[in-house]
Structures are given as C-alpha cells and as structure tokens.
Amino acid sequence: MAKQEFLRLPVISAGAEFLVMGYLMRRNILAYKAPPNNEGYDLICIHPDPRHRPQGNEVAQVRVQVKSRYATDCDRGFPVKEASFDAFDFLIVTFLNIGKFFGRNDGTTGEQEPEFYTLPRVFIRQHHDASTSWQKVKLRNLAAEIEPFKNGSGFELIAQALGISRPKRDRTILSCETEKG
C-alpha cells in the first residue's frame, strides 16, 4: 500500500490569519499580525481609539493564536501545546472548508463558507487532550457547547474584552437635522 503524503497548502494556511484579521477589523477591532513563528500568538488586538483607557474588566491588548484546518471534512481537532496556554488570551480556530479531502475525495467538491470559533483560554485548557504527543483540542462532539463562540459572537468576546462598542450612528443628531430642514 502506498503511503499517502500529507497535503500542505502554505498560501491557504497563511491566508487564515489574514482572514481572521479582516473579520476582527470588520468588527472595528484593530488587529496586527505578529512576526512569523512568534511564540504563542499570531495576532495582537487593541482598541482603535488611541486615547481609550481600559476600565473595569477591560484589557489594553488581546493576544490571539490562530489555528486553521482547510478540509471541509476534517476531524474538527487542532494541535495546541500546553506550554503555549499562557501566551494567548483567545484561540481562533478557522475551518476554511475549501473542499473535501478524505477518503476518495480530492478536494474538488464540498466547499463551504469558512467558520470561526473564538475560544477563550479557559475553554482550551478544559478541552485539551495531552494524552498523545500531538496535544489536541477536539471539537467534533461539542457543537452545542461551541455555538456561542462561532463567527460574530466569538469576535464579540474580543471586542468586549477591549471595551469596543458596536459601531453605530447617533440618530439623535440626524433627527434634529431633519426637523430643521
């Protein structure tokens, strides 16, 4: 039996971090990419207002580790070393869903929209499996438990930690102008 070679897609993998950055910035979270191979985190997030001072439970910065899986039919697990837990605040796992690759699938079918899960460090600690050298977090049977961390709801956790309100227009000014006109 021929040994199946692991498919590496460096452009797609690198794109996951930029995709996450784009979605964070879409939510008005200022995100910067850390240098390649930075230990423990891939992105730094801060408040977009340089004069903002954290209050209460807010923080000045959030460190984000990004993990990605490209296959739509992946096992919903991802490696994360226990030694890196204290180096990030959130881990965003990005299921890129570019196609199905397992079994007889070659990747040309099964494309779906990407999914993002913004998991707090405490969740990662709770679900970390260090029983093998891979040290993985497995999400396959946790669909209901991870739903609150999915896509925009997950990004909102970072916005809240930084004290970034949802962008909105002040309608009182507009209504006053309309009354004058």
N, C-alpha and C positions, 0 to 999 in steps of 0.2 A: 504494500500500500504506500503510495507517495505521500510524503509529509506535506501538509498544507501550510503554505507560507503566510505569515501574518501580514495583512494589508495595512500599510502605513500611508496616511494621507496628510502630510505636514501642512499643506496650504489650508485644508479644511480644518485641521486641529487648531492652527493659529487663528483662523477666522472666528473660532468660537469666542475667544477673548474679546475680539473687536465687536462681535455681535452683542455680547453682554454689555460692553461699554456703551454701544449705541442705545440699547434699551434703557440702561441706567440714565444716560444723558437725556433720553426722551422723557424721563420722569423728573428732569431738572436736577439730577444728582451729578455733580462734577466728578468725572472718573478719569484717572490717569493710569496708564499701563506701567507696571514695574519693569525693570530690565529683564531680559531673558534669563531663565534659570534662577530668578530671585528665590530665596529660600522662604517657603511658607505662604506667600501670597502673590497674586498676579496683578491685582488692581488696588489702587488706593482711591477711596471716595471721600469727598469733602463737600461742605455746604457751598453753593455757588456765590453766596454773598460774602465777600472777604471780610466784612465787618461783623458778621454773625459770631456771637459768643455762645457756646453751649450752655444750656440751663437745665436744671433738674437732672433727668436721666440721659440727656443728650450727650453725644461724644463729638470730638473735633474731627475725627477721621475714622473710617471703617476700612479694614483690610479684608479683601475678598480673594479667596482661592477659586479658580475656575477649573472645573473638570468637564470633559466632554466625551460623548460617545456618538459616533457618526451613524451607526446602523439603526434603522428603524426597529429591527427585531433583536436588539441587544438584550442582554440579561438584566438590565437596569441596575447593574452594580458598577462601582468605580473604585479604584485604589486610592487610599489616603493613608499615609503613615501617621501613627500615633504621635510620633515626635514632632509633627507639624501642627498639632492642635492649638498650641499657644501662639502660633504665628499668624492666625487669621481669626476674624470675627464671624464671617459668614463664608460658606462654601456654596457656590452656584454651580450646580450640575446642569449641563446643557445637553439635551438629547437633540442632536442635529437632524435626525430622521431623514437622511439623504437617500435611503433605499434599503431593501432587504438583502442581506449578505450571507445568511446562514443556510445550511442545508444545500439545496440545489439552486438557491438564489444567487444571482451575480451582481446585484446592486442596481439593476436597470428598472426594477419595479418597487413599489412600496414607499415612495417619497411622501412625506407628510410635513406639516409645519413644525418648526422647532419648538421644544418645550424647555422651560427654565424652572428650576427649583432652587430657591434661595434658602438654604438650610443653616440655621444657627449652629454655632459650635457645640452647644449642649446637645442638639439632636444628633450631630455626627458622633459625639462621644457615646451617646446612648445606643446607637445602632452600628457601631464599629465592630467588625469581626477580625480579631488579631490571631485567630486560630491557625492561619496559614501565613506564609511569607509574603503573600500579596497584600494582606491587611486591607480588606474591602468594606465598603458600606453597600448593602444590598437593599434596593428599594422595591423589587418586584412585588412583594406581598404587602406593601404598605400604601397602596393607592389612596385609601381614605385618610390615612394619617398625614400624607404629604400634600394633599389637596390645598390646605391653607397657605402653602409655601409656593404655589405654582404661579408662574408668569407675573403679572402685575401685582398680585397680592404679595408675592415674595419680595419684589423690588420695593414695595411699600415699607417693608420692615427696615430696609436700609435708610429710606427717606425719614422714617420716624426716629431712628437712632441718631440721625444727623440733625433733626429738627427742621426738615424741609417740608413746608406745607405744599399741598397740591396747587399748582399754578391755577389762578382764576382771575377773572376780570372783575373789577369793582363796579357793579351795576348801579350803585347809588349815584356815582358821578355821571354815568350815561343817562340815567333817568332825569337828572336835574337839567342836563343839556337839552334833552328832548323837550322838556316842559318850556324852556326858554324859546326854543325855535319854533 
